[in-house]
């Protein structure tokens, strides 16, 4: 027999950005508990609105599954003493499995006899497990921010106001922060009333009767359908960003789409300003024409029905008019200030108490960016643009517009720079240097923006590391992981021939010129290498590189990010099913060489006069050819060809081991052979640690 289970947590309105993570947690934790508890079920469905998290478990078994299994214990020689009696080890094993010693028996495994016990466990009634398990599920949820209320010790995202827990038609009894479970849910705050739920299967329809669409995807579809119908009726293009749609989805329980307008005179302000104001402050969707130009209309979603919708639209228009008036005022006031005056203000803005002002950061960025431009061989015009961009890259931080709308940093810098007469490349790079701004963003399109962006991000990372701010666990208040990922993606996008150590040292020099380093440079560089290795690992994982290939390649280092990615791609190609078996002898040869080469000393001198076997000379000549081809392939970033050059040594290596005893009694001959293997191993290890390849 099976019944449905319903658990609903009713809360004060939860911040929209927290809802998705919370309901995903609740669903995953519920499934895990059911599986761990040996409780059969059909499916777990999750529901969420701003005021509730809920899971509905369909077809939940009324009793745990019984378990009967054979458990292996110690070997016979440990389980029985010389007299044939049970030892303490065997008695302890029996006790741990809950059986009498007489119930133990022996079975042979791989030629060895072991003692076994039949362990049986009778399943417990589900109804007896739920009163303890469900409150544990609820209180185990984690949130970005928590609060306490009343005199309760529980820290939670928002106060719990009601709890529904039904197994079949029976209420599962428990209490959290003074709230006792029942079968009464609550409808829409203004359009609904309490909803009595007699059976879990009634949940969605009972809430619908009280103006709550509990199903997340149904609510999303209702919003999109409303937007699309409005766009078709008006001939509009409505810009729907996924992140804004996700937020609106968890702001409403009954969505109704409506439109409003604003004074066309506001269109004299850059449309990025207007769109940001609408999206970030009002959660409105902007309306565009076919060319992507903003129109004087907006679309929003009401948490309610269509009653008096015209009044609601006018209210939204009034609020937006005030917002846009503020934006217009800030924009016009900023036009009255010259860029040098903005730059002067940066001298008084503290970036970090141990790292100086924003103006000092700008000077460090300029120092690193100019050196990078020269190192990367940028032409004179690009170097001049890099220098000017670095000088101006942060001036818009002290504008009124960016103070009011931080999301516009860079965007306003580009606009104001163009109005001040700066060339287009510099203005564009001022905006681009912040990219990528988030995980889904793209790196700077221009080389100038890329160089200044890398200089800015590496200054932030190295500066923080130099004063002991190193991300640990989930803590990363300065978003250093995102900045490092931005550096890696930018280097790859522009195919920059630059090592990470070069970049680290440029940033460290700029920091040291400004003030004495708080930590030893060696320790900072060590932490930086480990930190960036994880970022490169993430890039490889996102490219669906096999875990063993990632480990093998990163064991050889990731100094050169571009070539590290190419090395991984070349090795990944050899793991494809059609090529895997053919590559296996190569891996075995490489690993055998590397294992023996570990016994070699520092010397890499090979004396051909000490060769006693033709196979030695053949391997040495083959390595000389392969080494030349390998080094050239590395220089030209042809990593697939480089791997094939090394793979050509497979046959000569096998012949060498068949014909030669490496660890000869004669020390000179032994060391000469080890030196030869060490030369090969050095090349192999510079590509990957093939012992980590699982084939």
Long-range contacts (C-beta under 8 A, 24 or more apart in sequence): 1-61, 1-62, 2-40, 2-41, 2-42, 2-59, 2-60, 2-61, 2-62, 3-60, 3-62, 3-167, 3-168, 3-200, 4-56, 4-57, 4-58, 4-59, 4-60, 4-166, 4-167, 4-168, 4-199, 4-200, 4-201, 5-55, 5-56, 5-57, 5-60, 5-130, 5-166, 5-167, 5-172, 5-200, 6-54, 6-55, 6-56, 6-57, 6-164, 6-165, 6-166, 6-197, 6-200, 6-203, 7-54, 7-55, 7-134, 7-137, 7-138, 7-164, 7-165, 8-47, 8-52, 8-53, 8-54, 8-162, 8-163, 8-164, 8-165, 8-185, 8-203, 9-52, 9-53, 9-54, 9-138, 9-160, 9-163, 10-51, 10-52, 10-160, 10-161, 10-162, 10-163, 10-164, 10-185, 10-186, 11-51, 11-52, 11-53, 11-156, 11-157, 11-158, 11-159, 11-160, 11-161, 12-51, 12-158, 12-159, 12-161, 13-50, 13-51, 13-158, 14-50, 14-51, 14-157, 14-158, 14-250, 15-145, 15-157, 16-50, 16-246, 16-247, 16-248, 16-249, 16-250, 16-251, 17-144, 17-247, 17-250, 18-143, 18-144, 18-145, 18-157, 19-48, 19-50, 19-53, 19-250, 20-48, 20-246, 20-250, 21-143, 21-144, 22-48, 22-53, 22-141, 22-143, 22-157, 23-47, 23-48, 23-53, 23-216, 25-141, 25-142, 26-53, 26-55, 26-137, 26-141, 27-55, 29-137, 29-140, 29-141, 30-55, 30-57, 30-137, 33-133, 33-137, 34-60, 37-64, 37-129, 37-133, 38-64, 38-65, 38-67, 38-123, 39-64, 39-65, 39-126, 39-129, 40-65, 46-216, 47-203, 47-204, 47-214, 47-215, 47-216, 48-214, 48-216, 48-250, 49-212, 49-213, 49-214, 49-219, 49-250, 49-252, 49-253, 50-250, 50-251, 50-252, 50-253, 51-186, 51-189, 51-253, 52-185, 52-214, 53-141, 54-164, 54-203, 54-214, 56-200, 56-201, 56-203, 57-200, 58-201, 60-126, 60-167, 61-126, 62-125, 62-126, 62-127, 63-123, 63-124, 63-125, 63-126, 64-123, 64-124, 64-125, 64-126, 64-129, 65-123, 66-120, 66-121, 66-122, 66-123, 67-119, 67-120, 67-121, 67-123, 68-118, 68-119, 68-120, 68-121, 69-118, 69-119, 70-107, 70-116, 70-117, 70-118, 70-119, 71-97, 71-116, 71-117, 71-118, 71-119, 72-109, 72-114, 72-115, 72-116, 73-97, 73-104, 73-114, 73-115, 73-116, 73-117, 74-114, 74-115, 75-112, 75-113, 75-114, 75-115, 76-106, 76-112, 76-113, 76-114, 76-115, 79-104, 79-106, 79-114, 79-115, 90-115, 93-117, 126-167, 127-167, 127-170, 127-172, 130-165, 130-167, 130-172, 131-172, 131-173, 131-174, 132-174, 134-165, 134-172, 134-174, 135-174, 135-175, 135-176, 138-163, 138-176, 139-176, 149-177, 150-177, 150-178, 152-177, 152-178, 161-186, 162-186, 164-197, 166-197, 166-199, 166-200, 168-199, 168-200, 169-198, 169-199, 185-210, 186-210, 187-211, 187-212, 188-212, 188-253, 188-254, 188-303, 188-304, 189-253, 190-304, 191-254, 191-304, 191-305, 211-253, 211-254, 211-304, 211-305, 212-253, 212-254, 213-253, 213-254, 213-255, 216-249, 219-249, 219-252, 219-253, 219-255, 220-245, 220-249, 222-255, 223-248, 223-249, 223-252, 223-255, 223-257, 223-301, 226-255, 226-256, 226-257, 226-301, 227-257, 227-285, 227-299, 229-257, 230-257, 230-259, 230-299, 234-259, 234-297, 236-287, 236-288, 236-295, 236-297, 237-287, 237-288, 237-289, 237-290, 237-292, 238-285, 238-286, 238-287, 238-288, 238-299, 239-275, 239-285, 239-286, 239-287, 239-288, 240-285, 241-279, 244-279, 244-283, 244-285, 247-283, 248-283, 248-301, 251-283, 251-301, 251-303, 252-301, 252-302, 252-303, 253-303, 254-303, 254-304, 254-305, 255-301, 255-302, 255-303, 256-301, 256-302, 256-304, 256-305, 256-306, 256-309, 257-299, 257-300, 257-301, 257-302, 258-299, 258-300, 258-301, 258-302, 258-306, 258-309, 258-312, 258-313, 258-316, 259-287, 259-297, 259-298, 259-299, 259-300, 259-313, 260-297, 260-298, 260-300, 260-313, 260-314, 260-316, 260-317, 260-320, 261-296, 261-297, 261-298, 261-317, 262-296, 262-297, 262-298, 262-317, 262-320, 262-321, 262-324, 263-296, 263-321, 263-324, 264-296, 266-296, 266-324, 266-327, 266-328, 267-294, 267-296, 268-328, 269-324, 269-327, 269-328, 269-331, 270-331, 270-411, 270-415, 272-408, 272-411, 272-415, 273-327, 273-331, 273-401, 273-405, 273-408, 273-411, 273-412, 274-324, 274-327, 276-405, 276-407, 276-408, 276-411, 277-320, 277-323, 277-324, 277-327, 277-405, 278-320, 278-323, 280-405, 280-407, 281-323, 282-316, 282-319, 282-320, 282-323, 284-316, 284-320, 326-404, 327-401, 327-404, 327-405, 330-399, 330-400, 330-401, 330-403, 330-404, 331-401, 333-400, 334-399, 334-400, 334-401, 334-412, 334-416, 335-416, 335-419, 337-399, 338-420, 339-392, 339-395, 339-416, 339-417, 339-420, 339-422, 342-395, 342-396, 342-398, 342-399, 343-391, 343-392, 343-395, 345-398, 346-394, 346-395, 346-397, 346-398, 349-397, 349-398, 352-463, 352-467, 354-467, 354-518, 355-463, 355-467, 356-514, 356-515, 358-394, 358-397, 360-514, 361-394, 361-459, 361-463, 362-390, 362-391, 362-393, 362-394, 363-514, 364-459, 364-463, 364-507, 364-510, 364-511, 364-514, 365-390, 365-393, 365-452, 365-455, 365-456, 365-459, 366-390, 366-391, 366-455, 367-509, 367-510, 367-513, 368-455, 368-458, 368-459, 368-506, 368-507, 368-510, 369-451, 369-452, 369-454, 369-455, 371-506, 372-451, 372-454, 372-455, 372-498, 372-503, 372-506, 373-451, 375-498, 375-502, 375-506, 376-447, 376-451, 376-496, 376-497, 376-498, 378-447, 378-451, 382-447, 382-448, 385-423, 385-425, 385-426, 385-429, 385-448, 386-429, 386-448, 386-451, 386-452, 388-422, 388-426, 389-426, 389-429, 389-430, 389-433, 389-448, 389-449, 389-452, 390-452, 390-455, 392-417, 392-422, 392-426, 392-430, 393-429, 393-430, 393-433, 393-452, 393-456, 396-430, 409-434, 410-434, 435-486, 435-490, 436-485, 436-486, 436-489, 436-490, 438-482, 439-482, 439-485, 442-493, 443-486, 443-489, 443-490, 443-493, 443-494, 444-490, 444-493, 447-494, 450-490, 450-493, 450-494, 450-496, 453-486, 453-490, 454-487, 454-490, 454-491, 454-503, 455-507, 457-483, 457-484, 457-486, 457-487, 458-487, 458-503, 458-504, 458-506, 458-507, 459-507, 459-510, 459-511, 461-487, 461-507, 461-528, 461-531, 462-504, 462-507, 462-508, 462-511, 462-524, 462-528, 463-507, 463-511, 465-519, 465-524, 465-527, 465-528, 465-531, 466-508, 466-511, 466-517, 466-518, 466-519, 466-524, 467-518, 467-519, 468-518, 468-519, 470-527, 470-531, 471-531, 480-531, 481-535, 484-531, 484-532, 484-535, 485-535, 485-538, 485-539, 487-532, 487-535, 488-532, 488-535, 488-536, 488-539, 488-561, 489-539, 491-561, 491-562, 492-539, 492-561, 492-562, 492-565, 495-562, 496-562, 497-560, 497-562, 499-559, 499-560, 500-528, 500-529, 500-532, 500-558, 500-559, 500-560, 500-561, 501-525, 501-529, 501-559, 504-528, 504-529, 532-558, 533-558, 536-561, 536-564, 536-565, 539-565, 540-565, 540-568, 543-568, 543-569, 545-569, 545-572, 546-572, 546-575, 548-575, 548-692, 548-693, 548-694, 549-575, 549-688, 549-693, 551-689, 551-692, 552-688, 552-689, 552-690, 552-691, 552-692, 552-693, 553-687, 553-688, 555-688, 555-689, 555-692, 556-685, 556-686, 556-687, 556-688, 556-689, 562-637, 563-634, 563-637, 563-639, 566-637, 566-639, 566-640, 567-639, 567-643, 567-687, 567-688, 569-639, 569-640, 570-639, 570-640, 570-642, 570-643, 571-643, 571-687, 571-688, 571-693, 573-640, 574-643, 575-693, 575-695, 580-695, 583-647, 583-695, 584-695, 585-650, 585-654, 586-646, 586-647, 586-650, 587-690, 587-693, 587-695, 589-649, 589-650, 589-653, 589-654, 590-646, 590-684, 590-690, 591-690, 591-691, 592-653, 592-657, 593-653, 593-677, 593-680, 593-681, 593-684, 594-681, 594-684, 594-685, 594-689, 594-690, 594-691, 596-662, 596-674, 596-677, 597-674, 597-677, 597-678, 597-680, 597-681, 597-682, 598-681, 599-663, 599-674, 600-671, 600-674, 600-675, 600-677, 600-678, 601-671, 601-674, 603-671, 603-675, 604-675, 604-678, 604-679, 604-682, 605-675, 606-672, 606-675, 606-676, 606-679, 607-672, 610-668, 610-669, 610-672, 611-672, 612-660, 612-669, 613-659, 613-660, 614-659, 615-652, 615-655, 615-656, 615-658, 615-659, 615-660, 616-656, 616-660, 616-673, 616-676, 618-652, 618-655, 618-656, 619-649, 619-652, 619-653, 619-655, 619-656, 619-676, 619-680, 620-676, 622-648, 622-649, 622-652, 623-649, 623-652, 623-676, 623-679, 623-680, 623-683, 626-683, 627-679, 627-683, 630-683, 639-687, 642-687, 643-687, 646-683, 646-684, 646-687, 649-680, 653-680
